[in-house]
Amino acid sequence: MSEQPENKPTTPKEQAAKKVAFYDRLKEELEKNTDWPTKYMYKFIVPNQDDNVAKVEQRFGNQEIDLKKNYSKTGKYVSITVVTEEANPDAVINRYKSMEGIDGLVAL
């Protein structure tokens, strides 16, 4: 049985290129499929520690948001859904980029 190569980038340069490609595809899809401005729904999963929910909320500043939390069965993780008005695809992408510093965050 042969091992399958992992699809994970191995160097920082490869990781950066993959991230740029992801955001380029996201922007293209948002431009094609959404009328702007619009209410946009963000979904995140974070470890239930270190005030992660507060960190997510802080990234929205004083912008009006509708935030809902759902805890995993074990309580180790929190699913966070945030709905807010966004002006354009760039605002959505900038918001996702602002979340990158939260340890353990997964954006869905």
C-alpha positions in Angstrom: 0.0 0.0 0.0 1.5 3.3 -1.0 1.2 6.5 1.0 -0.7 9.4 -0.5 1.1 12.7 -0.4 -0.4 15.3 1.8 -1.9 18.4 0.2 -0.6 20.7 2.9 1.9 23.3 1.7 5.3 22.7 3.3 7.0 26.1 3.1 5.8 29.5 4.3 5.9 30.7 0.6 3.6 27.8 -0.4 1.3 28.5 2.5 1.0 32.1 1.5 0.3 31.3 -2.1 -2.4 28.9 -1.1 -4.0 31.5 1.1 -3.9 34.1 -1.7 -5.5 31.6 -4.1 -8.2 30.9 -1.6 -9.1 34.5 -1.1 -9.0 35.2 -4.9 -11.5 32.3 -5.4 -13.7 33.6 -2.6 -13.8 37.1 -4.0 -14.7 35.8 -7.4 -17.6 33.7 -6.0 -18.9 36.6 -3.8 -18.8 39.0 -6.8 -20.6 36.6 -9.0 -23.3 35.3 -6.7 -24.1 38.2 -4.3 -25.7 41.6 -4.6 -23.9 44.1 -2.4 -24.3 45.5 0.2 -25.8 42.4 1.9 -26.2 40.6 5.2 -23.4 38.1 5.4 -23.2 35.0 7.6 -19.9 34.0 9.1 -19.4 30.7 10.8 -16.4 29.9 13.0 -15.4 27.1 15.4 -13.0 27.9 18.2 -11.6 26.1 21.2 -13.7 27.0 24.3 -10.8 28.8 26.0 -8.9 32.0 26.3 -11.9 34.2 25.6 -12.0 33.1 22.0 -15.6 34.1 21.6 -14.8 37.6 22.8 -11.8 37.7 20.4 -14.1 36.9 17.5 -16.7 39.5 18.6 -14.0 42.2 19.0 -12.9 41.7 15.4 -16.3 43.2 14.4 -15.6 46.4 16.4 -18.7 48.5 17.0 -20.5 47.1 13.9 -23.9 45.8 14.6 -23.9 42.0 14.7 -26.2 39.1 15.4 -24.0 36.5 17.3 -25.1 33.0 18.2 -23.0 30.4 20.1 -23.4 26.7 20.2 -21.2 24.5 22.4 -20.0 21.0 21.5 -21.2 18.1 23.6 -17.9 18.0 25.5 -17.7 21.7 25.8 -14.3 21.8 24.2 -15.4 23.9 21.2 -17.8 26.7 20.4 -19.5 27.2 17.1 -20.0 30.9 16.5 -22.4 32.3 13.9 -22.3 36.0 13.1 -24.6 37.8 10.8 -23.8 41.4 9.8 -24.1 43.9 6.9 -21.1 43.9 4.6 -20.5 46.5 1.9 -18.6 44.3 -0.6 -16.5 41.2 -1.1 -13.3 43.0 0.1 -15.0 43.7 3.4 -15.8 40.0 3.9 -12.2 39.0 3.0 -10.7 41.5 5.3 -12.9 40.2 8.1 -11.7 36.7 7.5 -8.1 37.9 7.5 -8.7 39.7 10.8 -9.6 36.3 12.4 -6.4 34.6 11.4 -4.7 35.6 14.7 -7.1 33.6 16.9 -5.5 30.4 17.9 -7.4 27.3 16.8 -10.1 29.2 14.9 -11.6 27.3 11.9 -13.6 29.5 9.5 -16.4 27.6 7.6 
